[in-house]
Amino acid sequence: MLGGVNASADDIDFVRDIRPILSQHCFACHGPDEAARQAGLSLVTFEAATGVLRSGGRAVVPGDRVASEMWGRIRDADDPMPPADQHNALSETQIDRLGRWIDAGASFAPHWAYVPPVRVAVPAVSDPTWPRSEVDHFILARLEAEGLAPAPDADPVTLLRRLHYDLTGLPPRPSEVDAFLASPSPSAFESAVDTLLARPHFGERMAMHWLDLVRYADTVGYHGDQTHRIWPYRDYVIDAFNENKPFDAFTVEQIAGDLLPDPTQEQLIATGYNRLLQTSHEGGVQLKEYRAIYQADRVRNVSSVWMGGTVGCAQCHDHKYDPYTTRDFYALGAFFADIDDEEHLRKPYDGLNTLPTRRTPEMRVWAAESRRAETRLRG
């Protein structure tokens, strides 16, 4: 812990060491929310923090903490920042970090999530025979830097069990273990991978994660929590993984499959994604209110699943930390404005009006036999 206090300015990392301090102690009054901003000062960006203030000074003067008004206010014994009545005082460790950060140039590094990835050179290692992939080079290089050796290879049975659980969620059959032990070579392992990828259980295993993200459920979520026929969407996701559907097509079909030219039944079923939210058929619901609720829910889910962001925080105000505004939230929501929620809300719940039926050959045979039986019964 003391090493962090006494570290040089070169050790200061904005995202790790400085942004959390600003977020916790400064952004309430000097953050992205213009309505709550005090003294016209924003500490969100380099340009804002180093710009000229109304007083003529600058909150942050890169490379000079003494000339920085921010440093003077932090160290003001009579009227420190943050104000004493906020009961949010900075610790000496935090003050020290802020001072060293200013002296080092007050860099405002963007969050790593918004920095485009750059391919880096594969590091050299002392044992080039151990790595089996480029990733292994990075692992071994770090182990060697820490004076550690790789763990021994897993035995064949353990390796096969891991593979089965990772790809299908199921243990290997005894016969599969015996066959693998008979020839536990790299080619046998690759063959086992291909075999498991070709099984329908692979899609079921992978789909579990996606269905959790898009909040799939077989019930409506409100009041009586009745079931609804949304399972064709579940099967669509499973098949998409088993067929190795390209992710761009997987995305378009779910968000806007019904807007494609001459959409197929599969593409229409994929748009069932837009019904994966809590829906109410209670007689007293206000249509406009629930349209807004549904639209906001879709924005939150699309932004978190596809963008990995928290756009939902901008529903009521500009985001406190991420680069999303309230305007962005409602602009994204406009994309979903033509979804016919009003008709959906007005319909009495029947449990069968969610998606078109995705009939298997067996189901079509059964349906034909049912129609013939009904005809005979009616005489």
C-alpha positions as CSV (number, residue, x, y, z in Angstrom):
1,M,0.0,0.0,0.0
2,L,2.8,2.4,0.9
3,G,4.4,1.7,-2.5
4,G,1.4,3.2,-4.2
5,V,1.7,6.4,-2.1
6,N,5.4,6.8,-2.8
7,A,5.4,5.8,-6.5
8,S,6.7,8.2,-9.1
9,A,4.5,10.3,-11.3
10,D,5.2,7.9,-14.1
11,D,3.2,5.3,-12.2
12,I,0.0,7.3,-12.2
13,D,-2.7,5.9,-14.4
14,F,-5.6,8.1,-15.1
15,V,-8.3,5.4,-15.5
16,R,-7.0,3.4,-12.5
17,D,-5.9,6.2,-10.1
18,I,-7.5,9.5,-11.0
19,R,-10.9,9.0,-12.7
20,P,-12.3,7.2,-9.6
21,I,-11.2,10.1,-7.4
22,L,-12.8,12.7,-9.7
23,S,-16.0,10.5,-10.1
24,Q,-16.4,10.0,-6.3
25,H,-15.4,13.4,-5.1
26,C,-15.7,16.0,-7.9
27,F,-18.3,15.0,-10.6
28,A,-21.3,15.8,-8.4
29,C,-20.6,19.5,-8.9
30,H,-18.0,19.5,-11.8
31,G,-19.1,16.5,-13.9
32,P,-21.0,15.9,-17.2
33,D,-24.4,17.1,-15.8
34,E,-24.6,20.7,-17.0
35,A,-27.7,21.4,-14.8
36,A,-25.8,20.5,-11.6
37,R,-22.4,22.0,-12.6
38,Q,-21.0,24.6,-10.3
39,A,-18.9,27.7,-11.2
40,G,-19.0,26.6,-14.9
41,L,-16.2,24.1,-14.2
42,S,-16.1,20.6,-15.7
43,L,-13.4,18.1,-14.9
44,V,-14.7,15.6,-17.4
45,T,-12.2,16.3,-20.3
46,F,-8.7,17.7,-20.6
47,E,-10.0,20.6,-22.6
48,A,-12.6,21.6,-20.0
49,A,-10.3,21.1,-17.0
50,T,-7.4,23.1,-18.5
51,G,-9.5,25.8,-20.1
52,V,-9.6,29.4,-18.8
53,L,-12.1,30.0,-16.0
54,R,-14.3,33.0,-15.3
55,S,-11.6,34.1,-12.8
56,G,-9.0,34.1,-15.5
57,G,-7.1,31.1,-14.0
58,R,-7.2,27.5,-14.9
59,A,-8.4,24.6,-12.7
60,V,-5.6,22.4,-14.0
61,V,-2.3,23.6,-15.4
62,P,-0.5,20.6,-16.8
63,G,2.9,20.1,-15.3
64,D,2.4,22.7,-12.5
65,R,0.2,21.8,-9.5
66,V,1.1,25.1,-7.7
67,A,-0.4,27.2,-10.6
68,S,-3.5,25.0,-10.7
69,E,-6.5,26.4,-9.0
70,M,-7.8,22.9,-8.4
71,W,-4.7,22.2,-6.2
72,G,-5.1,25.4,-4.3
73,R,-8.8,24.7,-3.5
74,I,-8.0,21.2,-2.4
75,R,-5.3,22.5,-0.1
76,D,-7.3,25.5,1.2
77,A,-7.5,25.1,5.0
78,D,-10.4,27.5,5.4
79,D,-12.6,26.5,2.4
80,P,-11.4,23.1,1.0
81,M,-12.8,21.2,-1.9
82,P,-14.9,19.1,-1.7
83,P,-16.8,21.3,0.7
84,A,-16.8,20.1,4.3
85,D,-20.6,20.0,4.5
86,Q,-20.6,17.3,1.8
87,H,-18.6,14.9,4.2
88,N,-16.7,13.6,1.2
89,A,-13.2,14.8,2.0
90,L,-10.2,13.6,0.0
91,S,-7.6,11.4,1.8
92,E,-4.0,12.3,1.8
93,T,-3.3,9.5,-0.5
94,Q,-5.8,10.8,-3.0
95,I,-4.5,14.3,-2.7
96,D,-0.9,13.1,-3.4
97,R,-2.1,11.2,-6.5
98,L,-3.9,14.3,-7.8
99,G,-0.8,16.4,-7.3
100,R,1.5,13.9,-9.0
101,W,-1.0,13.5,-11.9
102,I,-1.0,17.3,-12.5
103,D,2.8,17.4,-12.4
104,A,3.0,14.6,-14.9
105,G,0.9,16.5,-17.4
106,A,-2.7,15.8,-16.3
107,S,-3.4,13.4,-19.1
108,F,-7.1,12.3,-19.6
109,A,-6.7,8.9,-21.0
110,P,-10.0,7.6,-22.5
111,H,-11.6,4.5,-21.0
112,W,-10.0,1.3,-22.5
113,A,-13.4,0.2,-23.8
114,Y,-13.4,3.1,-26.2
115,V,-9.9,2.7,-27.5
116,P,-9.6,0.7,-30.7
117,P,-7.6,-2.5,-30.2
118,V,-4.2,-2.5,-31.7
119,R,-2.3,-5.7,-32.6
120,V,0.9,-5.9,-30.6
121,A,4.0,-8.0,-31.3
122,V,4.1,-11.5,-29.9
123,P,6.6,-11.5,-27.1
124,A,9.7,-13.7,-27.2
125,V,10.0,-16.5,-24.7
126,S,12.9,-18.6,-23.5
127,D,11.0,-21.9,-24.3
128,P,9.6,-21.6,-27.8
129,T,8.4,-25.2,-27.7
130,W,5.8,-24.7,-25.0
131,P,3.4,-22.2,-26.7
132,R,0.9,-23.8,-29.0
133,S,-0.7,-20.4,-30.1
134,E,0.1,-16.7,-30.0
135,V,-1.9,-16.4,-26.8
136,D,0.4,-18.9,-25.1
137,H,3.4,-16.6,-25.9
138,F,1.8,-13.9,-23.8
139,I,1.0,-16.2,-21.0
140,L,4.5,-17.7,-20.9
141,A,6.2,-14.3,-21.1
142,R,4.3,-13.1,-18.0
143,L,5.0,-16.4,-16.2
144,E,8.7,-16.0,-17.0
145,A,8.7,-12.4,-15.9
146,E,7.3,-13.5,-12.5
147,G,9.8,-16.3,-12.2
148,L,7.0,-18.9,-12.5
149,A,6.8,-22.1,-14.6
150,P,3.7,-23.3,-16.4
151,A,1.5,-25.9,-14.8
152,P,1.9,-29.4,-16.2
153,D,-0.4,-30.5,-18.9
154,A,-3.8,-31.9,-17.8
155,D,-4.2,-35.7,-18.2
156,P,-6.2,-36.9,-21.2
157,V,-9.4,-37.6,-19.2
158,T,-9.4,-34.2,-17.5
159,L,-8.8,-32.5,-20.9
160,L,-11.6,-34.4,-22.5
161,R,-14.0,-33.6,-19.7
162,R,-13.2,-29.9,-19.8
163,L,-13.8,-29.9,-23.6
164,H,-17.2,-31.6,-23.3
165,Y,-18.3,-29.3,-20.5
166,D,-17.1,-26.2,-22.3
167,L,-18.8,-27.0,-25.6
168,T,-21.9,-28.9,-24.7
169,G,-22.3,-28.7,-20.9
170,L,-22.4,-32.4,-20.7
171,P,-19.9,-35.0,-19.6
172,P,-18.3,-37.4,-22.1
173,R,-19.7,-40.9,-22.4
174,P,-17.6,-43.7,-21.1
175,S,-17.1,-45.0,-24.6
176,E,-15.8,-41.6,-25.7
177,V,-13.3,-41.5,-22.9
178,D,-12.1,-45.0,-23.8
179,A,-11.7,-44.0,-27.5
180,F,-9.8,-40.9,-26.6
181,L,-7.5,-42.7,-24.2
182,A,-6.7,-45.2,-26.9
183,S,-5.1,-42.4,-29.0
184,P,-4.7,-39.2,-27.0
185,S,-2.9,-37.3,-29.7
186,P,-3.3,-33.7,-30.8
187,S,-5.2,-34.9,-33.9
188,A,-7.5,-36.9,-31.6
189,F,-8.2,-33.8,-29.6
190,E,-8.9,-31.7,-32.7
191,S,-11.3,-34.5,-33.9
192,A,-13.1,-34.4,-30.6
193,V,-13.5,-30.6,-30.9
194,D,-15.0,-31.0,-34.4
195,T,-17.3,-33.7,-33.2
196,L,-18.7,-31.6,-30.3
197,L,-19.1,-28.5,-32.5
198,A,-21.3,-30.6,-34.9
199,R,-23.6,-31.8,-32.1
200,P,-26.9,-29.9,-31.5
201,H,-25.9,-29.7,-27.8
202,F,-23.3,-27.1,-28.8
203,G,-25.9,-24.6,-29.9
204,E,-28.0,-25.3,-26.8
205,R,-24.9,-24.6,-24.6
206,M,-23.9,-21.4,-26.4
207,A,-27.5,-20.1,-26.6
208,M,-27.8,-20.2,-22.9
209,H,-25.5,-17.2,-22.5
210,W,-27.2,-15.2,-25.3
211,L,-30.7,-15.9,-24.0
212,D,-29.7,-14.7,-20.6
213,L,-28.4,-11.4,-22.0
214,V,-31.5,-10.7,-24.0
215,R,-33.7,-11.6,-21.0
216,Y,-35.5,-14.5,-22.6
217,A,-38.4,-16.0,-20.6
218,D,-41.4,-18.2,-21.4
219,T,-43.7,-16.0,-19.3
220,V,-44.8,-12.3,-19.7
221,G,-43.3,-11.3,-16.3
222,Y,-46.3,-9.2,-15.0
223,H,-49.3,-10.0,-12.8
224,G,-50.3,-13.6,-13.4
225,D,-46.9,-14.2,-15.3
226,Q,-48.7,-16.2,-18.0
227,T,-46.8,-18.2,-20.5
228,H,-46.4,-16.9,-24.1
229,R,-45.3,-18.6,-27.2
230,I,-41.8,-17.3,-27.6
231,W,-40.0,-20.6,-27.8
232,P,-39.5,-20.4,-31.6
233,Y,-37.1,-17.5,-30.9
234,R,-35.2,-19.7,-28.5
235,D,-34.8,-22.4,-31.2
236,Y,-33.7,-19.7,-33.7
237,V,-30.8,-18.8,-31.4
238,I,-29.8,-22.4,-30.9
239,D,-29.9,-23.0,-34.7
240,A,-27.9,-19.8,-35.3
241,F,-25.0,-21.1,-33.2
242,N,-25.2,-24.6,-34.7
243,E,-25.2,-23.2,-38.2
244,N,-22.5,-20.7,-37.4
245,K,-24.6,-17.8,-38.6
246,P,-22.6,-14.7,-39.3
247,F,-22.9,-12.2,-36.4
248,D,-24.0,-9.3,-38.6
249,A,-26.9,-11.4,-40.0
250,F,-27.6,-12.6,-36.4
251,T,-27.9,-8.9,-35.4
252,V,-29.9,-7.6,-38.2
253,E,-32.4,-10.4,-38.1
254,Q,-33.2,-9.9,-34.4
255,I,-33.4,-6.2,-34.4
256,A,-35.0,-5.6,-37.7
257,G,-35.6,-8.9,-39.5
258,D,-39.2,-7.9,-40.4
259,L,-37.8,-4.8,-42.3
260,L,-35.7,-7.0,-44.7
261,P,-37.0,-7.4,-48.3
262,D,-39.3,-10.4,-48.4
263,P,-38.3,-11.7,-44.9
264,T,-38.3,-15.4,-44.4
265,Q,-40.2,-17.0,-41.6
266,E,-36.9,-17.5,-39.7
267,Q,-36.2,-13.8,-40.0
268,L,-39.6,-12.9,-38.7
269,I,-39.2,-15.3,-35.8
270,A,-35.8,-13.7,-35.0
271,T,-37.5,-10.3,-34.4
272,G,-39.2,-12.0,-31.5
273,Y,-36.2,-10.4,-29.7
274,N,-38.3,-7.2,-29.6
275,R,-40.9,-9.0,-27.5
276,L,-38.4,-10.3,-24.9
277,L,-39.5,-7.9,-22.2
278,Q,-42.0,-7.7,-19.5
279,T,-45.4,-7.1,-21.1
280,S,-48.7,-6.3,-19.5
281,H,-52.3,-7.1,-20.6
282,E,-53.9,-5.7,-17.5
283,G,-57.1,-3.8,-18.3
284,G,-56.0,-0.6,-16.6
285,V,-52.7,0.0,-18.4
286,Q,-52.1,3.4,-20.0
287,L,-51.1,2.7,-23.6
288,K,-48.8,5.7,-24.0
289,E,-47.1,5.0,-20.7
290,Y,-46.4,1.4,-21.5
291,R,-45.2,2.3,-25.0
292,A,-42.6,4.5,-23.3
293,I,-41.7,1.8,-20.8
294,Y,-41.2,-0.8,-23.6
295,Q,-39.2,1.6,-25.7
296,A,-36.9,2.4,-22.9
297,D,-36.4,-1.3,-22.0
298,R,-35.4,-2.0,-25.6
299,V,-32.9,0.8,-25.6
300,R,-31.3,-0.4,-22.4
301,N,-31.0,-4.0,-23.6
302,V,-29.8,-3.3,-27.2
303,S,-27.1,-0.9,-25.8
304,S,-25.9,-3.3,-23.1
305,V,-26.0,-6.5,-25.3
306,W,-24.6,-5.1,-28.6
307,M,-22.6,-2.1,-27.4
308,G,-21.5,-3.2,-24.0
309,G,-22.6,0.3,-22.7
310,T,-25.0,1.7,-20.2
311,V,-27.0,4.0,-22.4
312,G,-30.0,3.4,-20.1
313,C,-28.4,5.7,-17.5
314,A,-29.1,8.6,-19.9
315,Q,-32.8,8.1,-19.9
316,C,-33.2,10.9,-17.3
317,H,-29.9,12.8,-17.6
318,D,-26.7,12.8,-19.6
319,H,-24.5,9.9,-18.5
320,K,-22.3,10.7,-15.6
321,Y,-19.2,8.8,-16.8
322,D,-19.8,7.4,-20.3
323,P,-20.1,9.5,-23.5
324,Y,-23.9,9.1,-23.8
325,T,-26.4,12.0,-23.7
326,T,-30.1,12.0,-23.0
327,R,-30.5,13.0,-26.7
328,D,-28.6,9.8,-27.6
329,F,-31.0,7.7,-25.5
330,Y,-34.2,9.0,-27.2
331,A,-32.6,9.0,-30.6
332,L,-31.9,5.3,-30.3
333,G,-35.4,4.8,-28.9
334,A,-36.8,6.3,-32.0
335,F,-35.6,3.3,-34.0
336,F,-38.1,1.2,-32.1
337,A,-41.0,3.7,-32.3
338,D,-42.8,1.8,-35.1
339,I,-43.1,-1.4,-33.1
340,D,-46.9,-1.9,-32.7
341,D,-47.0,-2.1,-29.0
342,E,-50.5,-0.4,-28.9
343,E,-52.1,-3.3,-30.8
344,H,-50.2,-5.7,-28.6
345,L,-51.4,-4.0,-25.4
346,R,-55.0,-3.9,-26.6
347,K,-55.2,-7.6,-27.4
348,P,-56.6,-9.9,-24.7
349,Y,-54.0,-12.3,-23.6
350,D,-54.3,-15.7,-25.2
351,G,-50.8,-17.0,-24.8
352,L,-50.6,-17.8,-28.6
353,N,-50.1,-14.4,-30.3
354,T,-46.4,-13.8,-29.9
355,L,-44.6,-15.4,-32.8
356,P,-45.4,-17.4,-35.9
357,T,-45.1,-21.2,-35.4
358,R,-41.9,-22.8,-36.5
359,R,-43.1,-26.2,-37.6
360,T,-40.8,-29.2,-37.9
361,P,-41.5,-32.0,-40.4
362,E,-42.9,-34.0,-37.5
363,M,-45.2,-31.2,-36.5
364,R,-46.5,-30.9,-40.0
365,V,-47.3,-34.6,-40.2
366,W,-49.1,-34.4,-36.8
367,A,-51.1,-31.3,-37.9
368,A,-52.2,-33.1,-41.1
369,E,-53.3,-36.2,-39.1
370,S,-55.1,-34.0,-36.7
371,R,-57.1,-32.3,-39.5
372,R,-58.0,-35.6,-41.0
373,A,-59.2,-36.9,-37.6
374,E,-61.2,-33.8,-37.0
375,T,-62.8,-34.2,-40.4
376,R,-63.8,-37.8,-39.6
377,L,-65.2,-36.8,-36.3
378,R,-67.4,-34.1,-37.8
379,G,-68.7,-36.7,-40.3
